[in-house]
Amino acid sequence: MIKTENVKKILNYISIIIISLIAVSCMDYGPKSESDFNFYDSNGLFIVNEGNFMYGNASLSYYDIDKKNVENEIFVRSNGIKLGDVAQSMVIHNGLGYVVVNNSGVIFTIDINTFKVIDIITGFTSPRYIHFVDDNKAYVSDLYSSKIYILNILTKKISGSIPVKGHNSTEQMVQSGKYIFTNCWSYDKKILVIDSENDIIVDSITAGIQPNSMVIDKNNKLWVLTDGGYQGNPYGHEIPSLFCINTSDFKIEKKIDFELNDSPTNLCINNTLDTLYFINKSIWKISADATNLSGVPIIPYKGTTYYGLAVSPNNSEIYVADAIDYVQNGKIYRYTAQYACIDTIDAGVCPSNFCFKLK
Amino acid sequence: MVILTLTFGTVGFSQIDSKNDSPEWHLYIDSSIVTAQRIIKDIGVQQTKLDTVALRENISTSMADVLTQNTVIFIKSYGRATLSTASFRGTAPSHTQVTWNGMKLNSPMLGMVDFSLIPSYFIDDASLYHGASSVSITGGGLGGAIAMNTKPAIDEGLAVQYIQGAGSFDTYDSFLRFNYKNKGLQSSTRIVYTDSDNDFKYVNYDKKEYTKDENNNITGFKYPIERNKNGDYRDFHALQEFYFTANNNSHFGLSTWYVKSKRGVPVLNLDYRSENSSRSQQDEQTLRTVLSWNKSFTKAKLMTKAGYTYTDLSYSYSGDDGTGTMVKMIHSQSYVSTVFAKFDIEYYLGKKWMFSANVSAHQNSVNSKDDAIINLDNKPVIIGYKKSRFELSSFVAAKYRPSERLGFAINFREEFYANKHTPIIPAAFVNYDLSSDGNIKLKASVAKNYRYPTLNDLYFMPGGNDSLNSETGYTYDGGIEFTLSNKKANLKGEITAFNSNIKNWIVWLPNFKGFWTPSNVKKVNSYGVEFKLKTMVDIDKNWKFASDGNFAWTRSINQDDPVNWADESIGKQLVYIPEFSAAITTKLSWKTWMFTYKWIYYSERFTTSNNEKNTKTGRLGAFFMNDVSLEKNMQFSWAKIAIKILVNNIFDEEYQSVLSRPMAGRNFGFFIEIKPDFKNKK
């Protein structure tokens, strides 16, 4: 039993605790500090860290290729604002970096040496990639909107669109002459051919189920990689393939098959445009002249979660992103063109896309 | 009969079924009479009871708010009237099993419960069963279980209660209850309607509005003041109950609860799309009904229940298709139905033994589809699955009290799902009264528990993995409980330490095919301490004081095998689980006035599995919240009227409790309650 005089004591203690709790009740939230960066005159690699869907933890890293030095979260550190939700891709055009942030519906243009924001371009539904047709015009593909946005580069405003009715999504874009090829990835098998002079779709090519990435080789051939869907997919499940397509008559010239349960992604090409690279659990390559796949991966799977791939247009060095468990900061492994690992780079969450800044 | 505990109660909002109709509003000591049978039944059980005071403290709250304020459970809430899931002892939302009048509330499809969709006005009592203690409620509660119930009113005659609330952001809450009791027959109708634009303003520190000169050079900036976009909600709940007591100690009950909820899914503060170019919405309609029959004998009690649940849940994302027309780009629809039956028996053998057994069955059917993604040859194709599963859970328990101060209990449960079954789930409990007056008790429990996969885990398209195994949890805890009281004051405290090892924890991760798929990969060790303290003091005739606090230290540690050499998540706290959490509710009353202060704290939550601290993108600092309210009760000849003003977030803190989801600043609510006096009380 407590004595009555102790009641007051207890009350006093409780009051003290409550008052002191209120006193520390202040949350650490508000404006973020900004830092100045100066990466003029450096060969660099921007690493686009996708982050987790609906977390808003996408980020941008900058790797100084010569000094082997990385700066993470450069966008928020330089600008004091976050990059957004699901950063998808980045392209440099005329000295400006265009960072496409998918689920924020925005494209930021940044100074590629100081990382400061120049423009914020909005009006998209779910932008994925940007492709510069010429110095006046760019196309922006979209995951949900059944159109490709036309962007006026001078005004940084959407100036029009190309309808892609009947397709759920448009993804990457590559160019051969006046034709822009774009792959319809989500539950689709088409490559659309756009006449960039008239901004209209002039043809479409039927590839395999879910074409996910494309490159153009030294012979001006279009290479398309498909993932083949999945078991139980009402749209179908088939052997993934690598298609080689003529960019003049849009005919399929070669089809190289994988195994049914393979899932090849991230098709890239080297600096001489004669060797293709891709992820299929491990990292593989194939000559543009080959007719079948080689037997051994160039960079084997080691429990790694290869999530992004880039090949330097300078010297064919290979950069591979490892997302690890998808919820921690990933790593980038840098290899020479002869597959010797020469650096391991700390990146952000889910590193997936790269953009070279070369002098 | 033993008077064991003293609980604290008030005549305040929604005490329609309160015994105490004294016009003078004061704290009183409501002696709960606990029989010797009750003591045997609760041997070793780590339980937190939520009384009507906690459940009705703020009429407009959901169970999410009640659990946050009054228990050691961490509720991860995305904001007002948005998804709120529970983490009990550092576990996942699906590891907290929830029942309503004995029927499971966990979605057979998703495994979890959204507590923001349960109005506390509909729950008359709720108990948390921590760790091993959950085995007596259901299997699969690797963190614990919450049993929520409705109860018949006590007073005879007609009682009506109407409460109207109005608050910030165009929020209106209406509550209505009719109760009629005549001898053995009773009808109760409760209605809740809540409607809010929920478009609070906030300063968006994650965006900047730049000003530029004529050469497009940035000359300055400001942080935009934005509104919470797309966060509007409209929820309607109706609960109809009938109770009938026959002469021979048998009781019938029928409870039917209908929910219709229409909620916008608020956009992230990092979204740059204009408000009218996209809209995400979640609509739900659910009907739950439970019929029960209880019969008491001198030495035994029989309980049977039968129930049915039907849920129609849809999520849609509409966007501008490029022509200015909004079209549905995502439309996920699921229909879930459950037929439920339970039979329960308790038998007391002398004063020292109790035996109980029950068996419950749930027949679940899920039809889940996503119908706006694919067009195959210009015809829409539906992706999804349609599955049914029969689940049976059987339970036996023996409890033994060899002396006044010592008790033992042992439970066994086994669960069957489809053509599989979990291993036997054993649990053991011990209880010892350290002091002869029963005011200091020691408790300990241990269990091995299993949770089987949900239907989405097994069959979701794409990604469902039908080869998943049950998750396994091994848990034990021990604690001390004490009560100190005299005529004027009462102090009750409890401290418990726990340790759980969970393996085969199911996680969804992207696979090489690029879509998400679940597997039994995670191993987690969660351990910690839970501390509860409750006090009340009658300072003098007019002044009363009460305070109720809880504190938890929860380490929830990833013990997986590393994914690869670079994996830095091993030995680290799980994402979004705070290591420390605490909440205190303090009430001070003077005559018919009552002032309430609520305080909540969570330590930093990590958003990366490697617990990255050096980040500007993924940090969620410590969370503190302060809410106050003031109530006044008035008694007139024709009615009782109460008014209440509440101020949430009194310090107008700007914050996020989940990344990219800003929360409301200081906001207000005003409530008026009318209870007509029909002069028909006994």
Interface residues (C-beta under 8 A of the other chain):
Chain A: M1 I2 K3 T4 V7 I10 L11 I14 I17 I18 L21 I22 V24 S25 C26 M27 D28 Y29 G30 P31 K32 G51 M54 Y55 G56 N57 A58 S59 E73 V76 R77 N79 G80 I81 K82 L83 G84 D85 V101 N103 S104 G105 V106 K116 V117 I118 D119 I120 T122 G123 F124 T125 S126 Y144 S145 S146 K147 S161 P163 G166 N168 S186 Y187 N212 D227 Y230 G232 N233 P234 Y235 S263 T265 K281 K302 G303 T304 T305 D322 I324 D325 Y326 V327 Q328 N329 K331 T344 G348 V349
Chain B: Y205 D206 K207 K208 Y210 N216 I218 Y223 L268 N269 L270 D271 Y272 R273 S274 S277 S278 Y317 G319 D320 D321 G322 T323 M329 I330 I373 I374 N375 L376 N378 V381 I382 I383 M461 P462 L484 S485 N486 K488 A489 L491 L509 P510 N511 F512 K513 G514 F515 T535 V537 I539 F545 S547 P562 V563 N564 W565 A566 D567 E568 S569 V575 I584 T586 Y597 W599 Y601 T607 T608 S609 N610 E612 T615 K616 T617 G618 G621 A622 F623 F624 M625 N626 F651 E653 E654 Y655 Q656 L659 S660
